[in-house]
Amino acid sequence: MTYLTIPAELDKRLSALAAKAHVSKDEYALHALEEYLEDQEDYLQALEISQRVERGEEKTIPYEDVIRQYENDHSSH
């Protein structure tokens, strides 16, 4: 279990938002933390892939090729 000390101004903002959303401060804070962690995980994954591309370990596909393939796959015959 982790406990956080929230600075007074941040706690005031959290209280106001939670009241407006009709949820508890804990629920609001947990949701915000979950969203933040997901964003950070996505960022780190993108950074890792970008570094692999720079090292030549990962291939990219030009946007035009993706669109062309999509159009070919979805054209009526």
Sequence and secondary structure as in RCSB ss.txt:
>XXXX:A:sequence
MTYLTIPAELDKRLSALAAKAHVSKDEYALHALEEYLEDQEDYLQALEISQRVERGEEKTIPYEDVIRQYENDHS
SH
>XXXX:A:secstr
       HHHHHHHHHHHHHHTS HHHHHHHHHHHHHHHHHHHHHHHHHHHHHHTTSS    HHHHHHHHHHHH 
  
